[in-house]
Amino acid sequence: MTTTHLIQTAGALTVLFALLLTLAITLLRLAALPLAGAALALDAAATLIAAPLSLPAPDTDTEEATR
């Protein structure tokens, strides 16, 4: 079966829709990797910036803790 025969059998609109769907999926997959990298970088930056905001754990070895 040749490509021309396939297009005539399935219909040009159906083949065009399948090609556009394939193109859209390919573009979304290509965009996903940089977006994941940016999310990872933002997460690391937020962790670094939030580190000084964390309070140290209370010291349980003091005399006040045993009273």
C-alpha atoms as a printed R data frame, in Angstrom:
   type eleno elety resid chain resno      x      y      z
1  ATOM     1    CA   MET     A     1  0.000  0.000  0.000
2  ATOM     2    CA   THR     A     2  1.521  3.318 -1.026
3  ATOM     3    CA   THR     A     3  1.262  6.557  0.880
4  ATOM     4    CA   THR     A     4 -1.040  8.018 -1.736
5  ATOM     5    CA   HIS     A     5 -3.356  5.034 -1.524
6  ATOM     6    CA   LEU     A     6 -3.357  5.233  2.273
7  ATOM     7    CA   ILE     A     7 -4.289  8.924  2.198
8  ATOM     8    CA   GLN     A     8 -7.054  8.263 -0.296
9  ATOM     9    CA   THR     A     9 -8.414  5.393  1.800
10 ATOM    10    CA   ALA     A    10 -8.277  7.128  5.198
11 ATOM    11    CA   GLY     A    11 -9.046 10.614  3.953
12 ATOM    12    CA   ALA     A    12 -6.746 13.588  3.697
13 ATOM    13    CA   LEU     A    13 -8.342 15.310  6.688
14 ATOM    14    CA   THR     A    14 -7.766 12.271  8.906
15 ATOM    15    CA   VAL     A    15 -4.121 12.002  7.893
16 ATOM    16    CA   LEU     A    16 -3.636 15.752  8.424
17 ATOM    17    CA   PHE     A    17 -5.195 15.477 11.889
18 ATOM    18    CA   ALA     A    18 -2.889 12.563 12.775
19 ATOM    19    CA   LEU     A    19  0.167 14.516 11.633
20 ATOM    20    CA   LEU     A    20 -0.863 17.601 13.600
21 ATOM    21    CA   LEU     A    21 -1.463 15.487 16.696
22 ATOM    22    CA   THR     A    22  1.968 13.910 16.321
23 ATOM    23    CA   LEU     A    23  3.552 17.348 15.927
24 ATOM    24    CA   ALA     A    24  1.767 18.687 19.007
25 ATOM    25    CA   ILE     A    25  2.871 15.754 21.159
26 ATOM    26    CA   THR     A    26  6.454 16.115 19.942
27 ATOM    27    CA   LEU     A    27  6.519 19.828 20.758
28 ATOM    28    CA   LEU     A    28  5.049 19.246 24.220
29 ATOM    29    CA   ARG     A    29  7.654 16.591 24.961
30 ATOM    30    CA   LEU     A    30 10.434 18.926 23.818
31 ATOM    31    CA   ALA     A    31  9.103 21.709 26.040
32 ATOM    32    CA   ALA     A    32  8.779 19.443 29.090
33 ATOM    33    CA   LEU     A    33 12.502 18.937 29.707
34 ATOM    34    CA   PRO     A    34 13.494 22.623 29.998
35 ATOM    35    CA   LEU     A    35 10.426 23.279 32.148
36 ATOM    36    CA   ALA     A    36 11.381 20.430 34.475
37 ATOM    37    CA   GLY     A    37 14.914 21.817 34.696
38 ATOM    38    CA   ALA     A    38 13.580 25.271 35.531
39 ATOM    39    CA   ALA     A    39 11.317 23.824 38.226
40 ATOM    40    CA   LEU     A    40 14.272 21.959 39.716
41 ATOM    41    CA   ALA     A    41 16.387 25.133 39.715
42 ATOM    42    CA   LEU     A    42 13.595 27.138 41.353
43 ATOM    43    CA   ASP     A    43 13.168 24.448 44.000
44 ATOM    44    CA   ALA     A    44 16.887 24.490 44.792
45 ATOM    45    CA   ALA     A    45 16.873 28.291 44.970
46 ATOM    46    CA   ALA     A    46 13.857 28.283 47.306
47 ATOM    47    CA   THR     A    47 15.544 25.742 49.575
48 ATOM    48    CA   LEU     A    48 18.715 27.841 49.677
49 ATOM    49    CA   ILE     A    49 16.835 31.059 50.413
50 ATOM    50    CA   ALA     A    50 14.583 29.476 53.053
51 ATOM    51    CA   ALA     A    51 17.482 27.905 54.977
52 ATOM    52    CA   PRO     A    52 18.085 30.960 57.227
53 ATOM    53    CA   LEU     A    53 14.371 31.044 58.070
54 ATOM    54    CA   SER     A    54 14.415 27.604 59.680
55 ATOM    55    CA   LEU     A    55 14.520 27.604 63.462
56 ATOM    56    CA   PRO     A    56 16.977 25.292 65.176
57 ATOM    57    CA   ALA     A    57 15.573 22.338 67.067
58 ATOM    58    CA   PRO     A    58 15.049 23.014 70.787
59 ATOM    59    CA   ASP     A    59 17.820 21.785 73.035
60 ATOM    60    CA   THR     A    60 16.423 19.010 75.235
61 ATOM    61    CA   ASP     A    61 19.579 18.552 77.340
62 ATOM    62    CA   THR     A    62 19.191 21.762 79.374
63 ATOM    63    CA   GLU     A    63 18.063 21.919 82.989
64 ATOM    64    CA   GLU     A    64 14.860 23.720 82.064
65 ATOM    65    CA   ALA     A    65 13.775 20.786 79.918
66 ATOM    66    CA   THR     A    66 14.040 18.366 82.843
67 ATOM    67    CA   ARG     A    67 11.978 20.487 85.283
